[in-house]
Every structure is written in C-alpha cells, then in structure tokens.
Amino acid sequence: MTYRVETVRSRVKKQLKHIPKTELKRIATDVKALGENPLPPGAVQLEKNVYRIRVGDYRIIYKIFEEEKLVLIGRVARRNEDTYKRVRDLF
C-alpha cells in the first residue's frame, strides 16, 4: 500500500531553506519512508488524521488522506513553542 507524498509547497520550501544539509538528508529519508508507512513507530497523532514524527530536533507535521492514498507534509520545523500552533491551518 504505497502513498504519494506531497508538500504544501511554498511554506515547506521556505522552512527547508533554514535547515542544515546534514539534517536535510535525514528529513528527506524519513519523508520518503512515509510513502511506504505513513504511521511509523514514534508517530504521534495531533488531530484527526494529522500526525508528527521526530527527526532529531526537527518535527515533520503531516496529514494522511486515506481515500487518495496521500501524505501531505504541512510543516518541517525545529521544535519550539510555535511548532504545534495552528496545526489545523496547515492543511
């Protein structure tokens, strides 16, 4: 059961520009893996169909659309007090 993995383009693109290249490789690997398993060990449900995974100090917040077999990445950010604010507005 393979899922398409897409991003909320402009927002995520801006966020990725500020991440060191060594971390980007780890993030890219984990994002790609979401296509095979959208609920890996350690995934935490934030809201209905909205989850987050940890990659070092960074968090990937995404939503799963089961019918479309789609994983939509809404945010990639370093963990801080704003990381989980307005999660509903990401999608």
MMTF fields as JSON, N, C-alpha, C and O atoms, coordinates in Angstrom:
{
  "mmtfVersion": "1.0.0",
  "mmtfProducer": "UNKNOWN",
  "numBonds": 363,
  "numAtoms": 364,
  "numGroups": 91,
  "numChains": 1,
  "numModels": 1,
  "chainsPerModel": [1],
  "groupsPerChain": [91],
  "chainIdList": ["A"],
  "bondAtomList": [4, 2, 8, 6, 12, 10, 16, 14, 20, 18, 24, 22, 28, 26, 32, 30, 36, 34, 40, 38, 44, 42, 48, 46, 52, 50, 56, 54, 60, 58, 64, 62, 68, 66, 72, 70, 76, 74, 80, 78, 84, 82, 88, 86, 92, 90, 96, 94, 100, 98, 104, 102, 108, 106, 112, 110, 116, 114, 120, 118, 124, 122, 128, 126, 132, 130, 136, 134, 140, 138, 144, 142, 148, 146, 152, 150, 156, 154, 160, 158, 164, 162, 168, 166, 172, 170, 176, 174, 180, 178, 184, 182, 188, 186, 192, 190, 196, 194, 200, 198, 204, 202, 208, 206, 212, 210, 216, 214, 220, 218, 224, 222, 228, 226, 232, 230, 236, 234, 240, 238, 244, 242, 248, 246, 252, 250, 256, 254, 260, 258, 264, 262, 268, 266, 272, 270, 276, 274, 280, 278, 284, 282, 288, 286, 292, 290, 296, 294, 300, 298, 304, 302, 308, 306, 312, 310, 316, 314, 320, 318, 324, 322, 328, 326, 332, 330, 336, 334, 340, 338, 344, 342, 348, 346, 352, 350, 356, 354, 360, 358],
  "bondOrderList": [1, 1, 1, 1, 1, 1, 1, 1, 1, 1, 1, 1, 1, 1, 1, 1, 1, 1, 1, 1, 1, 1, 1, 1, 1, 1, 1, 1, 1, 1, 1, 1, 1, 1, 1, 1, 1, 1, 1, 1, 1, 1, 1, 1, 1, 1, 1, 1, 1, 1, 1, 1, 1, 1, 1, 1, 1, 1, 1, 1, 1, 1, 1, 1, 1, 1, 1, 1, 1, 1, 1, 1, 1, 1, 1, 1, 1, 1, 1, 1, 1, 1, 1, 1, 1, 1, 1, 1, 1, 1],
  "groupList": [{"groupName": "MET", "atomNameList": ["N", "CA", "C", "O"], "elementList": ["N", "C", "C", "O"], "formalChargeList": [0, 0, 0, 0], "bondAtomList": [1, 0, 2, 1, 3, 2], "bondOrderList": [1, 1, 2], "singleLetterCode": "M", "chemCompType": "L-PEPTIDE LINKING"}, {"groupName": "THR", "atomNameList": ["N", "CA", "C", "O"], "elementList": ["N", "C", "C", "O"], "formalChargeList": [0, 0, 0, 0], "bondAtomList": [1, 0, 2, 1, 3, 2], "bondOrderList": [1, 1, 2], "singleLetterCode": "T", "chemCompType": "L-PEPTIDE LINKING"}, {"groupName": "TYR", "atomNameList": ["N", "CA", "C", "O"], "elementList": ["N", "C", "C", "O"], "formalChargeList": [0, 0, 0, 0], "bondAtomList": [1, 0, 2, 1, 3, 2], "bondOrderList": [1, 1, 2], "singleLetterCode": "Y", "chemCompType": "L-PEPTIDE LINKING"}, {"groupName": "ARG", "atomNameList": ["N", "CA", "C", "O"], "elementList": ["N", "C", "C", "O"], "formalChargeList": [0, 0, 0, 0], "bondAtomList": [1, 0, 2, 1, 3, 2], "bondOrderList": [1, 1, 2], "singleLetterCode": "R", "chemCompType": "L-PEPTIDE LINKING"}, {"groupName": "VAL", "atomNameList": ["N", "CA", "C", "O"], "elementList": ["N", "C", "C", "O"], "formalChargeList": [0, 0, 0, 0], "bondAtomList": [1, 0, 2, 1, 3, 2], "bondOrderList": [1, 1, 2], "singleLetterCode": "V", "chemCompType": "L-PEPTIDE LINKING"}, {"groupName": "GLU", "atomNameList": ["N", "CA", "C", "O"], "elementList": ["N", "C", "C", "O"], "formalChargeList": [0, 0, 0, 0], "bondAtomList": [1, 0, 2, 1, 3, 2], "bondOrderList": [1, 1, 2], "singleLetterCode": "E", "chemCompType": "L-PEPTIDE LINKING"}, {"groupName": "SER", "atomNameList": ["N", "CA", "C", "O"], "elementList": ["N", "C", "C", "O"], "formalChargeList": [0, 0, 0, 0], "bondAtomList": [1, 0, 2, 1, 3, 2], "bondOrderList": [1, 1, 2], "singleLetterCode": "S", "chemCompType": "L-PEPTIDE LINKING"}, {"groupName": "LYS", "atomNameList": ["N", "CA", "C", "O"], "elementList": ["N", "C", "C", "O"], "formalChargeList": [0, 0, 0, 0], "bondAtomList": [1, 0, 2, 1, 3, 2], "bondOrderList": [1, 1, 2], "singleLetterCode": "K", "chemCompType": "L-PEPTIDE LINKING"}, {"groupName": "GLN", "atomNameList": ["N", "CA", "C", "O"], "elementList": ["N", "C", "C", "O"], "formalChargeList": [0, 0, 0, 0], "bondAtomList": [1, 0, 2, 1, 3, 2], "bondOrderList": [1, 1, 2], "singleLetterCode": "Q", "chemCompType": "L-PEPTIDE LINKING"}, {"groupName": "LEU", "atomNameList": ["N", "CA", "C", "O"], "elementList": ["N", "C", "C", "O"], "formalChargeList": [0, 0, 0, 0], "bondAtomList": [1, 0, 2, 1, 3, 2], "bondOrderList": [1, 1, 2], "singleLetterCode": "L", "chemCompType": "L-PEPTIDE LINKING"}, {"groupName": "HIS", "atomNameList": ["N", "CA", "C", "O"], "elementList": ["N", "C", "C", "O"], "formalChargeList": [0, 0, 0, 0], "bondAtomList": [1, 0, 2, 1, 3, 2], "bondOrderList": [1, 1, 2], "singleLetterCode": "H", "chemCompType": "L-PEPTIDE LINKING"}, {"groupName": "ILE", "atomNameList": ["N", "CA", "C", "O"], "elementList": ["N", "C", "C", "O"], "formalChargeList": [0, 0, 0, 0], "bondAtomList": [1, 0, 2, 1, 3, 2], "bondOrderList": [1, 1, 2], "singleLetterCode": "I", "chemCompType": "L-PEPTIDE LINKING"}, {"groupName": "PRO", "atomNameList": ["N", "CA", "C", "O"], "elementList": ["N", "C", "C", "O"], "formalChargeList": [0, 0, 0, 0], "bondAtomList": [1, 0, 2, 1, 3, 2], "bondOrderList": [1, 1, 2], "singleLetterCode": "P", "chemCompType": "L-PEPTIDE LINKING"}, {"groupName": "ALA", "atomNameList": ["N", "CA", "C", "O"], "elementList": ["N", "C", "C", "O"], "formalChargeList": [0, 0, 0, 0], "bondAtomList": [1, 0, 2, 1, 3, 2], "bondOrderList": [1, 1, 2], "singleLetterCode": "A", "chemCompType": "L-PEPTIDE LINKING"}, {"groupName": "ASP", "atomNameList": ["N", "CA", "C", "O"], "elementList": ["N", "C", "C", "O"], "formalChargeList": [0, 0, 0, 0], "bondAtomList": [1, 0, 2, 1, 3, 2], "bondOrderList": [1, 1, 2], "singleLetterCode": "D", "chemCompType": "L-PEPTIDE LINKING"}, {"groupName": "GLY", "atomNameList": ["N", "CA", "C", "O"], "elementList": ["N", "C", "C", "O"], "formalChargeList": [0, 0, 0, 0], "bondAtomList": [1, 0, 2, 1, 3, 2], "bondOrderList": [1, 1, 2], "singleLetterCode": "G", "chemCompType": "PEPTIDE LINKING"}, {"groupName": "ASN", "atomNameList": ["N", "CA", "C", "O"], "elementList": ["N", "C", "C", "O"], "formalChargeList": [0, 0, 0, 0], "bondAtomList": [1, 0, 2, 1, 3, 2], "bondOrderList": [1, 1, 2], "singleLetterCode": "N", "chemCompType": "L-PEPTIDE LINKING"}, {"groupName": "PHE", "atomNameList": ["N", "CA", "C", "O"], "elementList": ["N", "C", "C", "O"], "formalChargeList": [0, 0, 0, 0], "bondAtomList": [1, 0, 2, 1, 3, 2], "bondOrderList": [1, 1, 2], "singleLetterCode": "F", "chemCompType": "L-PEPTIDE LINKING"}],
  "groupTypeList": [0, 1, 2, 3, 4, 5, 1, 4, 3, 6, 3, 4, 7, 7, 8, 9, 7, 10, 11, 12, 7, 1, 5, 9, 7, 3, 11, 13, 1, 14, 4, 7, 13, 9, 15, 5, 16, 12, 9, 12, 12, 15, 13, 4, 8, 9, 5, 7, 16, 4, 2, 3, 11, 3, 4, 15, 14, 2, 3, 11, 11, 2, 7, 11, 17, 5, 5, 5, 7, 9, 4, 9, 11, 15, 3, 4, 13, 3, 3, 16, 5, 14, 1, 2, 7, 3, 4, 3, 14, 9, 17],
  "groupIdList": [1, 2, 3, 4, 5, 6, 7, 8, 9, 10, 11, 12, 13, 14, 15, 16, 17, 18, 19, 20, 21, 22, 23, 24, 25, 26, 27, 28, 29, 30, 31, 32, 33, 34, 35, 36, 37, 38, 39, 40, 41, 42, 43, 44, 45, 46, 47, 48, 49, 50, 51, 52, 53, 54, 55, 56, 57, 58, 59, 60, 61, 62, 63, 64, 65, 66, 67, 68, 69, 70, 71, 72, 73, 74, 75, 76, 77, 78, 79, 80, 81, 82, 83, 84, 85, 86, 87, 88, 89, 90, 91],
  "secStructList": [7, 7, 7, 3, 3, 3, 3, 7, 2, 2, 2, 2, 2, 2, 2, 2, 2, 6, 1, 7, 2, 2, 2, 2, 2, 2, 2, 2, 2, 2, 2, 2, 2, 2, 6, 6, 7, 1, 1, 7, 6, 6, 7, 3, 3, 3, 3, 6, 6, 3, 3, 3, 3, 3, 3, 6, 6, 3, 3, 3, 3, 3, 3, 3, 3, 6, 6, 6, 6, 3, 3, 3, 3, 3, 3, 3, 3, 3, 1, 1, 6, 6, 6, 6, 6, 6, 4, 4, 4, 4, 7],
  "xCoordList": [0.854, 0.0, 0.901, 1.381, 1.12, 2.007, 1.195, 0.142, 1.707, 1.075, 1.931, 3.154, 1.28, 2.009, 2.378, 1.586, 3.551, 3.972, 4.146, 4.937, 3.396, 3.472, 3.632, 3.438, 3.99, 4.146, 3.221, 2.78, 2.939, 2.307, 3.474, 4.218, 3.625, 4.872, 5.567, 6.69, 4.956, 5.671, 6.109, 7.225, 5.254, 5.567, 6.718, 7.676, 6.629, 7.647, 8.967, 10.032, 8.908, 10.124, 10.9, 12.124, 10.198, 10.84, 11.461, 12.576, 10.751, 11.24, 12.502, 13.428, 12.548, 13.692, 14.967, 16.069, 14.827, 15.994, 16.813, 18.01, 16.188, 16.846, 17.401, 17.886, 17.331, 17.775, 19.151, 19.36, 20.089, 21.419, 21.338, 20.456, 22.269, 22.241, 22.294, 21.663, 23.034, 23.115, 21.741, 21.364, 21.007, 19.654, 18.696, 17.789, 18.889, 18.012, 18.031, 16.996, 19.193, 19.29, 18.453, 17.738, 18.538, 17.745, 16.251, 15.448, 15.89, 14.483, 13.963, 12.867, 14.745, 14.327, 14.106, 13.149, 14.985, 14.851, 13.559, 12.835, 13.273, 12.072, 10.794, 9.772, 10.846, 9.676, 9.389, 8.236, 10.431, 10.258, 9.663, 8.825, 10.101, 9.604, 8.119, 7.45, 7.594, 6.162, 5.302, 4.15, 5.846, 5.116, 4.836, 3.815, 5.73, 5.548, 4.804, 4.006, 5.069, 4.437, 4.124, 4.984, 2.898, 2.562, 2.431, 2.309, 2.458, 2.395, 3.575, 3.39, 4.793, 5.963, 5.985, 5.26, 6.798, 6.934, 7.363, 8.249, 6.728, 7.05, 6.157, 6.221, 5.317, 4.387, 3.364, 2.854, 3.07, 2.125, 0.965, 1.166, -0.254, -1.439, -1.691, -1.786, -1.801, -2.07, -3.548, -4.111, -4.168, -5.6, -6.027, -5.223, -7.299, -7.775, -6.989, -7.003, -6.315, -5.515, -4.297, -3.663, -3.95, -2.763, -1.773, -2.118, -0.536, 0.492, 1.781, 1.95, 2.688, 4.028, 5.036, 4.786, 6.182, 7.307, 8.503, 8.612, 9.381, 10.61, 11.752, 11.894, 12.563, 13.813, 14.854, 15.039, 15.522, 16.45, 15.695, 14.73, 16.143, 15.488, 14.332, 13.69, 14.053, 13.024, 11.763, 11.797, 10.647, 9.361, 8.779, 8.836, 8.227, 7.523, 6.055, 5.669, 5.246, 3.803, 3.119, 3.354, 2.275, 1.653, 0.243, -0.146, -0.499, -1.875, -1.987, -1.419, -2.73, -2.942, -4.351, -5.335, -4.427, -5.699, -5.821, -5.274, -6.542, -6.63, -7.221, -6.665, -8.334, -9.007, -8.13, -8.146, -7.358, -6.485, -5.114, -4.299, -4.853, -3.529, -2.457, -1.477, -2.67, -1.808, -1.331, -2.115, -0.047, 0.522, 0.941, 1.801, 0.337, 0.611, 1.431, 0.965, 2.653, 3.546, 3.149, 3.129, 2.834, 2.406, 3.464, 3.457, 4.38, 5.41, 6.613, 6.477, 7.789, 9.04, 9.728, 10.145, 9.854, 10.376, 11.114, 10.843, 12.043, 12.735, 11.724, 10.891, 11.79, 10.835, 11.011, 12.092, 9.916, 9.872, 8.421, 7.544, 8.159, 6.793, 5.786, 4.584, 6.237, 5.316, 5.1, 4.264, 5.827, 5.792, 4.387, 4.003, 3.618, 2.312, 1.151, -0.007, 1.434, 0.361, -0.324, 0.327, -1.615, -2.442, -2.208, -2.08, -2.154, -1.956, -3.078, -2.835, -4.293, -5.429, -5.233, -5.674, -4.568, -4.389, -3.346, -3.222, -2.601, -1.555, -2.131, -1.5, -3.323, -3.883, -5.134, -5.775],
  "yCoordList": [-1.178, 0.0, 1.242, 1.666, 1.807, 2.959, 4.25, 4.319, 5.264, 6.581, 7.568, 7.441, 8.548, 9.679, 10.612, 10.801, 11.187, 12.152, 13.495, 13.62, 14.505, 15.851, 16.851, 16.522, 18.083, 19.138, 20.299, 20.488, 21.079, 22.377, 23.241, 23.786, 23.359, 23.765, 25.01, 24.908, 26.149, 27.385, 27.409, 27.829, 26.969, 27.011, 26.068, 26.469, 24.845, 23.852, 24.207, 24.009, 24.722, 25.113, 26.168, 26.086, 27.152, 28.182, 27.568, 27.924, 26.659, 26.036, 25.227, 25.242, 24.53, 23.677, 24.479, 23.97, 25.722, 26.56, 26.838, 27.113, 26.77, 27.128, 25.915, 26.049, 24.755, 23.526, 23.122, 23.115, 22.786, 22.348, 21.112, 20.269, 21.018, 19.932, 18.544, 17.616, 18.39, 17.069, 16.643, 15.476, 17.586, 17.272, 17.063, 16.234, 17.806, 17.669, 16.253, 15.739, 15.621, 14.249, 13.308, 12.458, 13.455, 12.608, 12.87, 11.938, 14.142, 14.507, 13.932, 13.372, 14.067, 13.551, 12.041, 11.53, 11.336, 9.884, 9.522, 8.62, 10.228, 9.924, 10.331, 9.653, 11.428, 11.847, 10.811, 10.438, 10.347, 9.333, 8.05, 7.402, 7.692, 6.481, 6.58, 5.554, 7.792, 7.953, 7.417, 7.044, 7.374, 6.818, 5.337, 4.84, 4.635, 3.201, 2.925, 1.991, 3.738, 3.543, 4.91, 5.507, 5.415, 6.75, 6.834, 7.926, 5.689, 5.685, 4.888, 3.812, 5.431, 4.707, 4.703, 5.475, 3.856, 3.878, 5.276, 5.886, 5.767, 7.097, 8.191, 9.323, 7.89, 8.898, 9.216, 8.317, 10.503, 10.946, 11.641, 12.515, 11.248, 11.874, 13.198, 13.252, 14.285, 15.611, 15.952, 16.558, 15.561, 15.742, 14.585, 13.716, 14.583, 13.51, 13.524, 14.518, 12.433, 12.234, 13.147, 13.194, 13.875, 14.736, 14.165, 13.902, 13.976, 13.329, 14.123, 15.038, 13.739, 14.296, 13.196, 12.268, 13.33, 12.45, 13.324, 14.471, 12.764, 13.445, 12.992, 11.811, 13.963, 13.687, 14.563, 15.724, 14.009, 14.804, 15.904, 15.637, 17.142, 18.294, 18.825, 19.799, 18.211, 18.701, 17.852, 16.686, 18.474, 17.795, 17.92, 18.982, 16.834, 16.823, 16.623, 15.596, 17.605, 17.524, 17.254, 17.955, 16.238, 15.82, 15.298, 14.962, 15.245, 14.745, 13.591, 13.623, 12.579, 11.41, 11.49, 11.648, 11.379, 11.314, 9.881, 9.538, 9.057, 7.619, 7.331, 6.531, 7.968, 7.655, 7.962, 7.23, 9.056, 9.449, 8.786, 8.929, 8.06, 7.472, 8.561, 8.43, 9.646, 10.822, 11.177, 11.171, 11.485, 12.045, 13.462, 13.653, 14.463, 15.863, 16.465, 16.539, 16.892, 17.491, 18.958, 19.711, 19.358, 20.732, 21.597, 22.816, 20.985, 21.777, 20.898, 19.736, 21.479, 20.876, 21.963, 22.976, 21.769, 22.846, 22.293, 21.188, 23.083, 22.774, 22.907, 23.814, 22.032, 22.038, 23.308, 23.582, 24.091, 25.245, 25.505, 24.703, 26.609, 26.849, 27.081, 26.953, 27.417, 27.675, 26.477, 26.537, 25.416, 24.279, 23.721, 23.37, 23.636, 22.986, 23.972, 23.556, 25.265, 26.256, 26.214, 26.056, 26.355, 26.446, 25.293, 25.496, 24.083, 22.89, 22.763, 22.356, 23.103, 22.992, 23.847, 23.477, 25.004, 25.917, 25.451, 26.032, 24.414, 23.936, 23.249, 23.219, 22.701, 21.911, 22.559, 22.061],
  "zCoordList": [0.0, 0.0, 0.0, 1.051, -1.161, -1.297, -1.344, -1.977, -0.662, -0.622, -1.412, -1.461, -2.025, -2.608, -1.463, -0.54, -1.512, -0.502, -1.199, -2.133, -0.736, -1.309, -0.18, 0.99, -0.544, 0.455, 0.144, -0.99, 1.194, 0.994, 0.525, 1.34, -0.766, -1.411, -0.87, -0.376, -0.943, -0.603, 0.86, 1.166, 1.748, 3.174, 3.514, 4.174, 3.074, 3.4, 2.723, 3.306, 1.512, 0.803, 1.597, 1.705, 2.148, 2.968, 4.217, 4.598, 4.846, 6.07, 5.803, 6.614, 4.69, 4.373, 4.102, 4.302, 3.652, 3.374, 4.634, 4.542, 5.799, 7.051, 7.804, 8.927, 7.197, 7.878, 7.337, 6.124, 8.231, 7.785, 6.884, 7.048, 5.934, 4.944, 5.575, 5.071, 6.664, 7.296, 7.811, 7.706, 8.361, 8.846, 7.68, 7.763, 6.599, 5.422, 4.87, 4.445, 4.871, 4.371, 5.218, 4.686, 6.541, 7.434, 7.244, 7.213, 7.119, 6.933, 5.623, 5.583, 4.544, 3.232, 3.282, 2.701, 3.971, 4.101, 4.829, 4.408, 5.923, 6.696, 5.962, 6.073, 5.218, 4.431, 3.351, 3.134, 2.677, 1.631, 2.22, 1.592, 3.426, 4.087, 4.434, 4.559, 4.591, 4.873, 3.735, 3.954, 2.534, 1.397, 1.553, 1.076, 2.213, 2.452, 3.755, 3.837, 4.766, 6.069, 6.676, 7.323, 6.475, 6.972, 8.503, 9.057, 9.174, 10.641, 11.209, 11.775, 11.05, 11.55, 13.082, 13.709, 13.68, 15.134, 15.58, 14.982, 16.628, 17.134, 16.591, 17.072, 15.594, 15.08, 16.164, 16.833, 16.33, 17.358, 16.665, 15.822, 17.028, 16.447, 17.143, 18.369, 16.35, 16.886, 16.799, 17.711, 15.703, 15.454, 14.563, 14.225, 14.188, 13.316, 12.005, 11.278, 11.712, 10.502, 10.399, 9.344, 11.463, 11.474, 12.476, 13.628, 12.021, 12.832, 12.782, 11.977, 13.674, 13.626, 13.906, 14.676, 13.257, 13.558, 13.923, 13.49, 14.716, 15.121, 14.234, 13.917, 13.843, 13.145, 13.838, 13.473, 14.824, 15.628, 16.36, 17.075, 16.176, 16.805, 15.971, 16.365, 14.833, 13.924, 14.012, 14.407, 13.632, 13.599, 12.198, 11.578, 11.717, 10.434, 10.769, 11.327, 10.427, 10.687, 9.356, 8.371, 9.334, 8.082, 8.323, 9.442, 7.231, 7.273, 6.288, 5.196, 6.697, 5.842, 5.25, 5.973, 3.935, 3.227, 2.711, 1.663, 3.458, 3.161, 1.784, 1.031, 1.447, 0.184, -1.021, -2.011, -0.934, -2.037, -1.952, -2.863, -0.858, -0.609, -0.702, -1.436, 0.065, 0.028, 1.426, 2.375, 1.552, 2.775, 2.413, 1.553, 3.064, 2.766, 3.902, 5.04, 3.592, 4.579, 4.741, 3.768, 5.967, 6.223, 6.866, 6.693, 7.612, 8.292, 8.602, 8.986, 8.426, 8.872, 9.673, 9.111, 10.974, 11.816, 13.022, 13.493, 13.501, 14.752, 15.879, 15.865, 16.831, 17.94, 18.76, 19.281, 18.868, 19.752, 20.139, 19.816, 20.821, 21.316, 20.198, 20.432, 18.989, 17.883, 16.958, 16.057, 17.168, 16.248, 16.06, 14.944, 17.143, 17.056, 17.04, 17.088, 16.975, 16.922, 15.564, 14.531, 15.577, 14.37, 13.395, 12.188, 13.944, 13.103, 12.081, 10.945, 12.465, 11.52, 10.292, 9.204, 10.447, 9.327, 8.32, 7.242, 8.66, 7.75, 6.517, 5.461, 6.658, 5.559, 5.085, 4.16]
}
